[in-house]
Amino acid sequence: MNFEWNENTVRWYQDAERYTGFFKNIAELVGPKVAEHSSLCDIGCGIGLVDLELSKTIDSITCIDRHPYAIEILKQRIQAENIRNITPLLMDCNAIEAGWDVILISFFGSRELEQFLPRCKKLIAVVGRKSQTELYPEKYRKFQKNTSEEVEGNLNSKGIAYSLTETAFEFGQPFRSEEDARAFIRTQSHDINPGDLAGFLAERLVATGKEDFPLYLPRQKAVGIFEIEGRL
């Protein structure tokens, strides 16, 4: 995987959530699907943006990620906001031994879902769809994200029943300056040449007229939300 949690990537994710409310929108869709349950585990939680929203509607959330910086940022956030029903754990998902009412897996961690079914009563997977605009030139992609089309094909091939909700929300990237935008693209596309960088920003970057985030890369992010009955 070519993604790393650090000061900049955390800030960009937090800025994007502040600007678009993407994870709040996801939580509003997932919330009713877990309403009758009391415990949830988010596998590959990152900095826990969806969990911070879901904590308002579910009794207990365990957040698991193998990236120390992401878990530390989440710990700082729940302490600052005095959130008492989120437990962040630094661990690999393959070390899981406990069980929960619901396991939530979103985006990066959504491969081989069936391995987690014995650990929950219900599994929810939020997966990006293939047809969406990216935030950097496609030819520089190195990490191939899982897609909802691939998840659907995998579940069908294994005879695993599921329900699927498809939707799309705005989840672009706001910037505080043009240099901030260039740094973001370089982080996403390490080998990008200056010409491609300038051309991409000239084509895609828009002025917002906002003081805090004067520039923005628009993107509609299409997602599929899978619900699968667990075996716990």
C-alpha positions in Angstrom: 0.0 0.0 0.0 1.3 3.4 -0.9 -0.7 5.3 1.7 0.9 6.6 4.9 -0.8 8.4 7.9 1.3 11.4 8.8 0.7 15.0 9.8 -0.2 16.1 6.2 -2.5 13.2 5.3 -4.4 13.5 8.6 -4.9 17.2 8.0 -6.1 16.6 4.4 -8.6 14.0 5.5 -9.9 16.2 8.3 -10.1 19.2 5.9 -12.0 17.1 3.4 -14.5 15.9 6.1 -15.0 19.5 7.3 -15.6 20.7 3.8 -17.8 17.8 2.4 -19.2 15.9 5.5 -18.5 12.7 3.6 -18.0 10.5 6.6 -21.0 12.0 8.4 -23.1 11.1 5.3 -21.7 7.5 5.4 -22.5 7.3 9.2 -26.1 8.5 8.5 -26.5 5.6 6.0 -24.9 3.0 8.3 -26.5 4.2 11.5 -30.0 2.7 10.8 -28.4 -0.5 9.7 -26.8 -1.0 13.1 -29.5 0.6 15.3 -30.6 -2.6 16.9 -27.1 -3.6 17.9 -24.9 -2.4 20.8 -21.3 -3.2 19.8 -19.3 -2.5 16.7 -15.8 -3.0 15.5 -14.3 -0.9 12.8 -11.5 -2.8 11.1 -9.0 -0.5 9.4 -10.5 2.5 11.1 -7.8 5.0 10.1 -8.4 8.2 12.1 -11.9 7.1 12.9 -14.0 9.8 11.2 -17.0 7.6 10.6 -16.7 6.1 14.2 -16.8 9.6 15.7 -20.2 10.0 14.1 -21.5 6.5 14.9 -20.5 6.9 18.5 -23.6 9.1 18.9 -25.9 6.1 18.1 -24.2 2.9 19.3 -23.1 1.9 22.8 -19.6 0.6 22.2 -17.2 0.9 19.3 -13.8 -0.8 19.0 -11.5 0.8 16.4 -8.7 -1.3 15.0 -5.8 -0.2 12.8 -2.2 -1.2 12.4 -0.9 2.4 11.9 0.3 3.9 15.2 0.0 7.5 14.1 -3.7 7.0 13.0 -4.5 5.4 16.3 -2.7 8.1 18.3 -4.7 10.8 16.4 -8.0 9.0 17.2 -7.0 8.7 20.9 -6.3 12.4 21.0 -9.6 13.3 19.4 -11.8 11.1 21.7 -9.9 12.5 24.8 -10.4 16.1 23.6 -14.1 15.5 23.0 -14.6 13.3 26.1 -16.0 10.4 24.0 -16.2 7.4 26.3 -17.6 4.7 24.0 -14.8 4.4 21.5 -11.8 2.1 22.2 -8.9 2.5 19.8 -6.6 -0.6 19.4 -3.3 -0.8 17.6 -3.4 -4.3 16.1 -3.5 -6.3 12.9 -6.9 -7.5 11.8 -5.6 -11.0 11.5 -5.0 -11.1 15.3 -8.7 -10.6 16.1 -10.1 -13.1 18.6 -13.1 -11.3 20.0 -16.6 -10.9 18.6 -19.0 -8.0 18.1 -22.6 -7.4 17.1 -21.4 -5.6 13.9 -18.1 -5.5 12.1 -17.6 -2.5 9.9 -15.0 -2.5 7.1 -14.5 0.4 4.8 -12.5 1.1 1.7 -8.9 -0.1 2.2 -9.7 -3.1 4.3 -12.6 -4.6 2.3 -10.9 -7.7 0.8 -11.7 -11.3 1.9 -14.7 -10.2 4.0 -15.8 -13.7 4.7 -12.9 -14.3 7.1 -14.6 -11.9 9.6 -18.1 -13.4 9.4 -17.5 -15.8 12.4 -16.7 -12.7 14.5 -20.0 -10.8 14.1 -23.7 -11.0 13.8 -23.7 -8.6 10.9 -20.9 -7.3 8.6 -21.1 -4.0 6.8 -18.6 -3.2 4.1 -18.3 0.3 2.6 -16.5 0.0 -0.7 -15.8 2.6 -3.5 -17.1 1.9 -6.9 -14.9 1.8 -10.0 -16.4 4.7 -12.0 -15.3 7.8 -10.1 -13.1 10.7 -10.6 -9.7 10.5 -8.9 -7.9 13.2 -7.0 -4.7 12.7 -9.0 -3.8 11.5 -12.6 -4.9 7.9 -13.0 -1.7 6.9 -14.8 0.2 7.4 -11.5 -1.9 4.9 -9.5 0.2 2.3 -7.8 -2.1 0.8 -5.2 -5.2 -0.9 -6.8 -8.1 -0.2 -4.4 -10.7 -2.8 -4.0 -14.0 -1.9 -5.7 -17.6 -2.8 -4.9 -17.8 -4.5 -8.3 -15.0 -6.8 -7.2 -16.6 -7.4 -3.8 -20.0 -8.2 -5.5 -18.3 -10.7 -7.9 -16.4 -12.4 -5.0 -19.5 -12.8 -2.8 -21.6 -14.1 -5.7 -18.9 -16.6 -6.7 -18.8 -18.0 -3.1 -22.6 -18.0 -2.7 -22.6 -15.5 0.2 -25.9 -13.7 0.4 -25.8 -9.9 0.8 -27.8 -6.7 0.3 -26.3 -3.7 -1.4 -27.0 0.0 -1.2 -25.4 2.2 -3.8 -25.0 5.9 -3.5 -22.6 8.8 -4.1 -21.4 11.7 -2.0 -19.2 14.6 -2.6 -15.7 13.9 -1.3 -13.2 16.1 -3.0 -10.2 17.8 -1.4 -10.1 21.5 -0.2 -6.8 23.3 0.0 -5.5 26.3 1.9 -3.2 27.4 -0.9 -1.9 26.3 -4.4 1.3 25.0 -2.8 -0.9 22.8 -0.5 -2.6 21.4 -3.6 0.7 20.7 -5.3 2.0 18.9 -2.1 -1.2 16.8 -2.0 -0.8 15.6 -5.6 2.8 14.8 -5.1 1.9 12.7 -2.1 -0.6 10.8 -4.1 1.6 10.5 -7.2 5.2 10.3 -6.0 6.7 10.2 -9.5 4.5 12.8 -11.2 6.4 15.1 -13.5 6.0 18.9 -13.3 4.1 19.1 -16.6 1.5 16.5 -15.6 1.1 18.2 -12.2 0.5 21.6 -13.7 -1.8 20.3 -16.3 -3.9 18.3 -13.8 -4.3 21.3 -11.5 -5.1 23.6 -14.4 -7.9 21.3 -15.5 -9.4 20.3 -12.2 -8.6 22.8 -9.5 -11.4 25.3 -8.9 -11.6 28.6 -6.8 -14.2 28.5 -4.0 -14.3 32.1 -2.9 -13.9 30.8 0.7 -11.3 32.3 3.0 -10.4 29.1 4.8 -10.3 26.8 1.7 -9.9 29.0 -1.4 -9.2 26.0 -3.7 -10.9 22.7 -4.2 -10.6 19.5 -6.3 -14.2 18.3 -6.8 -15.0 14.6 -6.7 -18.2 12.6 -6.4 -17.3 9.4 -4.6 -19.6 6.5 -5.5 -19.8 3.7 -2.9 -21.5 0.4 -2.4 -22.6 -0.5 1.2 -22.8 -4.3 1.6 -24.7 -5.9 4.5 -23.9 -9.6 5.2 -25.3 -11.8 7.9 -22.6 -12.9 10.3 -22.1 -16.3 11.9 -21.6 -15.4 15.5 
